[in-house]
Structure formats: C-alpha cells, structure tokens
C-alpha cells in the first residue's frame, strides 16, 4: 500500500477550496488516490484535461474527485504526497459525472 501525505500548501488549498480541515483531508486521501478518476480515463475531455495540466503540474499524478483535481507527487517508491488542490472547470465537471456514472 502506498503511504499518502500532504504538504502544508495542500492543507491550505483544501481548506480554501473544499472547506475540509486537516483531519478531513487525511481521511479523504485514500479515497481520492484510489477511487479518483485518473488521466487514463476513457472520456476524452477529462483525459485531455488531466494529462495537460498547466505549469509545474504536468509531470505529476492528478486525480479528479468531486469538483476538484488533486495533484500528487511521487517522492519515492511507495509514497505519494498531495501537492495542491485545483478547482475543476465547469465543462469538465459534466465529463466527470458521465465517467463516474459509467465506471464499473
């Protein structure tokens, strides 16, 4: 199992953008990492958005969960660190809803 952690910046952005405190974010990390929609999604619009995140996030592992994108970095094998939380654009939210509906 992968060890999950979060940076101070990620805590701040989660608080600002989702309303979650530190404990809520730590409880949700497993769900986000394992059940969030990844960049290999079959839905083209969602796949393109997650694969082509702007700036420093391009080489990171992004997961869409709820109405947000959670960006993880892999510092070492077996460890993933949440770097930031980004809002999901409105047009991509519809694609995420379709993906969640058809996901087995």
Secondary structure, 3 states (H helix, E strand, C coil): CCEEEECHHHHHHHHHHCCCCHHHHHHHHHHHHHHCECCCCCCHHHHHHHHCCCHHHCCCEEEEECCEEEEEEEEECCEEEEEEEEECCHHHHHHHHHHHHHCC
